[in-house]
Amino acid sequence: MRVIFRLTLVLALTCLAGWAAWFEGQRLFGQLSASDSGNRRGMGRAGGFRAPEVAVDSLRISTVNPVIHAYGRIASRARLALRIPVAGTVAYVSPTLADGASVTAGTLLIRLDDTEARANLEIAEADLSRAELGLRDTSRQMQALSTDIALLERIRKIRQDEVNRIAGLVSKGSGLQTDLDTATLSLISAEQNLASNQTDLANLAAQKDQQALDIDDAKRRVVTARRTVSDLEVRAGIDGTYHGLVPVLGETLASGSEPGVITDLTSLLARLELTAQEIARAKAENGGLRPLDVTLGTPGSDAQFRATLNHVTLSSTDDTTTARQVIAYVDPTSCPCPLPGDFVSAAIHEPPLKGVAVLPAAALSFDGKLLVLAADDRLEEQQMQVLRRLGDMVVVTPPPGMPEYVVERAPQLGAGLQIAPLRPSDTQAPLRPAGGQAEAGSGPRALFAQGGPAIKL
């Protein structure tokens, strides 16, 4: 039995080896047949020259919609940190104050103990009232004294007329000298009273000026006292959402402490990082940025949000790179939006480029030359005007005549070489540019579309 088993095993292995040899022969025969068919197809040149088969394609006029892809984070355009200006004990906390609660501008959130501050304010206001009262009293005295001075002026004038009349009589010999002396004394007395009242009026005027200065000082003390009282009150400066700690009554807060932050979630912006080349593509003629439409999205979500490009920040994102932050204002009508600090991706839609041609980057040389198909299937070089490089595709100005071009340059291809053009209609599989990519590219930072939807590059 052992001998029969061994013979059966040898026979089975022999059959398996024979089948493998037959299968390999069939495969080699198919490859040789296909190679012989291709050789005969390229032998149609004089002298038996076999022209190399080169993939070519036709230039087409299209419209390209470039899209810059960038990444960044959401931030709020209005963010206010609550700061305690002076140390004190908490005496009041708004019942609506809580982490995540909505607050309104001007709402009293926290008040420290202001007993002493309000007492100082009342003292300052009382001093101001006394100073104003003294100024009014001085004004009344000056008004009464001015009336007395007017009467004394009239009396002095009467005394002067009387002295003049008696002096005239004395000069004619009909008057007495004693009457003249009496009238002169009366005139001097009237002038003395007038001068005394005028001195008192000048003193009252100086006193009024001093009291005006005292009132100014009192007003400044009142303003200082009121500011001290207001510093003990923490109010919401903007409308938004509060995030932070909620103090309790009796808690002592240090000067300069920040219990929380108010963030306006209806006024958001996106800080996007762009290279200098991408920023140059988005610049306007006046040096600023064009108000390009921006579509924002968050990883793991299909939701999209609209924004508008606004300006470039003056500080770079990293001292070792040329990237800068570009600010895009989020449209509040597209919210609810991501929260500040969330990571977002952005697609910045540039104006369309009309009447251009799109080529694989592998079809151009480093200096922008393209191999085109001329007469008798010979290659010629044409200089192309490169408008935009989008990943592994290049947007160029269409050359005259719209010739066929070599899809992928190779070191052995050059001007004057006769080739066997291999057009897309001659192959079953789509032509692949450099890198073996059948689609329109896979660059990470740009999109374009040829008269249709955007194609990622």
Secondary structure by P-SEA (a helix, b strand, c coil): caaaaaaaaaaaaaaaaaaaaaaaaaaaaaaaaaaaaaaaaacccccbbbbbbbbbbbbbbbbbbbbbbbbbbbbbcbbbbbbbcbbbbbccccccccccccccccccccccccaaaaaaaaaaaaaaaaaaaaaaaaaaaaaaaaaaaaaaaaaaaaaaaaaaaaaaaaaaccccaaaaaaaaaaaaaaaaaaaaaaaaaaaaaaaaaaaaaaaaaaaaaaaaaaaaaaaaccccccccccbbbbbccccccccccccbbbbcccbbbbbccccaaaaaaaccccccccbbbbbbbcccccbbbbbbbbbcccccccccccbbbbbbbccccccccccccccbbbbbbcccccbbbbbbcccccccbbbbbbccccbbbbbbbbcccccccbbbbcccccccccccccccccccccccccccccccccccccccccccccccccbbbbcccccccc
